[in-house]
Amino acid sequence: MKAIISIFIWIGSVLLTILLFFAVLVLTILLFPFDKKKKVTHRQCFWWSDAVIGLNPFWRVKVEGLKNIDHKKTYVIIANHQSMADIVVLYQIKAQFKWVAKASLFKVPFIGWCLSLIKHIKLTRGDFTSIKKIYQEASDWLHKDMSVLFFPEGTRSSNDQMGEYQNGAFKLAIKEKKPILPICIKGTQEAIPKGSWVFKTTVAASVRVLPEVATDGFSPGDFALLRDTVRSKIEEALLL
């Protein structure tokens, strides 16, 4: 029975993603002169996220702390990273942002094509030129009052223990004088089966938006203090 349900989940998710791609493509063409920041196309991912989560009876996703988002502000958003399912659940915060995502994700049919159309930021790991370019792109978006979301661990963790945080997002937040919005993702490690396509167990996941961390009092040399402050807040939330 679980195998049959899993087949329907995968087929349904793929069909929803194809539908998302065509919705984004059509709106990109129709709104090209008007939607420079791709806000309308980004919003299409909200219903996609709702539908993918609602389709999967094995997923229970709880969203907390939405009151901590001021939609009039521009943030450097920092989230821990546990699974590819994080892409789905993070759209539940219903906020405008640009991802910084690895280049290989942009090559995935339909979902990767959506990332390209919505102008998210492509990172090629190990390529210094690419790393320098993504921070320039991120800075440009922040100047346009568009938040940017980073996974500072650089890769997914296999459990609730976070990896070391990289410094770049925190240097950027201080340089651009933008507050950091920390987000704690919990329980998504098992949301997508590893080594199998069958969903076997119910997964209780949560997305918790924490209070913003102001960067006004930080000088450029304080990036490590800011990094550790944000990391500790997300780490504490993981233990709740």
N, C-alpha and C positions, 0 to 999 in steps of 0.2 A: 504493500500500500504506500509506504514512504517513497518507493521508487517511482510509482505512478504520480504521486503528488509532486515530486521533485521535477519530473518531466514537464508537468504543467507550469510549475514555477519558472523553470528555465525558458520555456517557450514563451510564456507570458512576458517575462522580463525582456527578452530579446525583441519581441514585437513592440513593447512599450518604448524601448530604446530606439528602434527604427522610426516609430511614430514621432518621438522627440526630435530625431534628426531632421525629418521632413518639415516639422513645425518650425524648427530653428532655421532651416534653409529658406523656407518660404518667407518667413518674417525678416530674415537678413536681407533678402532681395527687395521686399516691399518697403522696408523701413531704412534702407541704406542711407538716404540723405538725412534722416532724422534721428536715428538711434545710434549716435556715434559711440556711446559707452556700452552698447549692447545690453542695456538694462531690460528691455522687453524680452529679448531672446534668453537672457539669464533667468528671467522669471518662469520660463517654460520648464525649467528644471525643478521647480517647486512641485508642480502637479505630477511630474515624472517620479520624483522622490516619494510623494504620497502614495502613488499607485504601486510602485515597486514594493514598498514596505507593506501596504495593505494586501498585496497579492500573496505575500509569503506568510503562511500560518505559523511558521517556526520562529518568526521574528517578533519581538516585543520591544519597541523603541520608546523610551521616555525622554522628553525634552524639558529641560529646566533652565531657569534663569534668563528667559527672553526679555525680561524687564531691564536687564543690564545692557541691552543694545539700544543706543540712541541712534536712530536711523538718519539723523541730521549730521552725525559725526563721521569722520573718516578714520579707519583703524588699520593698524598692522595686526592682523588676526593670527594668533598662535594656537595651534592644536596639536595634541599628541596623535600618534598614528599607529593603528593596530591592524588594519585590514583594508582591502579594496572596498569593503562595504562602507568605509568612512566617507567615501565620495557621495554615496546615497544619503547617509544619515545627516551629513553636514548641511545639506540643502534644507533640512528641517528648521534651521534658524531663520529662514525666510529673509535673508539679508543680501544686499548686493556686494559682490567681491570678485576679485580675480584670483584664481588658484595659481600657485607656483607648483607645477607638476612635472614629473620626469618625462623626457621626450618620447619614451617608448609608449606611454599611455596615449599620446596623440595619434599613434599609428593604429590603435584598436578601432576596428570598424564601428561606425555610427557614434559611439560615445566619444571616441577620440576626435572624430570629425566635428562633433558639437563643440568640443573644447577649442578647436581651431577657429570655428566660425564666431564663437563668443569672445575670442581674443584673450584667452587665458595665456599664462606665461610658461613657456617651454624651457625646461632645464635639462641640459646634457651633462650628466655627472662626469666628473674627472676632466672636463673641458674648461680651462680657466677662462677662455674667451666667452664661453656660454654663461659661466657664473657671473662674470662682470656684466654681461649684457642683461641678464635677468634682473639684476639689482637696478640697472638703469631703467628698464621697463617698469619695474615695480615703483621706482621713484616717480616716473612719468605719470603712472596711474594715480598715485597718491596726490600729485599736483592737480589732477583732474577731479579730486574729491571722490575717488574710487578706492575702497578698501582692498587690501591684498592679504591673502591667506597663505601662511607658511606652515609646513611640517618641519620644524627645526631639527628633529632627530635624523632627517635625511632618508630614513628607510623605516619600514614597519617593524614594530616590536612584536615578539611572539607571545607576550603575556602582558600583565599590567605593570611590569617594570619598564620604565622609560629608558631609552638610550641617552647618550650625551647630546646636548643641544649645540648646534652650530651657532656661530656668532652673528652672521650676516643680517638676519632680520632685526636683531636688537640694535645693531649699529645704524641700520636704516631708520628705525623708529626714532632714535635720538636725533639723527641728522635732520629728518623731516619734521621733527617735533609733533609726531602723531602718537596718540595713546595706543597702548597694546590691549587687545581684547583676548583674554585667555579662554580657551575652550577645552574642556575635559571630555574625552570620548572613552567610554568604558564598556567592555563586554562584546566588542565586535570581532574579537579574534576568531571565534568559531562561527561567525555569521555566514561565511562562505566555506563549504566543506573543503578540507585539505586532502588531496590524494583521492578524492572521490567526487562524484557529481550529485550524490544523494544527500539531501537534508535529513538528518537523523534526530537531532535534539533541538528543543526550544532554546533560543538564545535571548536573554534579557539584556538589552543594550541601553545605554543612556548617553545623551548629549547635554552637557551642563555648561551654560555660558556663565563665566565668572565675572565679577566686577572688573571694570577696566583698570589698567595700571597706567597712571599718568607718567609722561617722560619729561615733563617740564624741568624737574630738578636734577636731571642727569646730564653730565657733560659727555663729550665723545669718548673719553677714557673710561667711563663708567659702564660700558656695554656688558661687561662680565657680571657686574652687580645686578643690572637689569635682567640679564639672562637668568641668573640664579634665582632672582625674586619671582619671576614668572614661572620658572620650572617648579619651584617649591609649591606655588599655589596650585598648579595642576596636579602635582604629586599628592598633595593633601586631599584634593578632591577625589583622586583615584582610590583613596583609602576609606572614603565615606560609604 
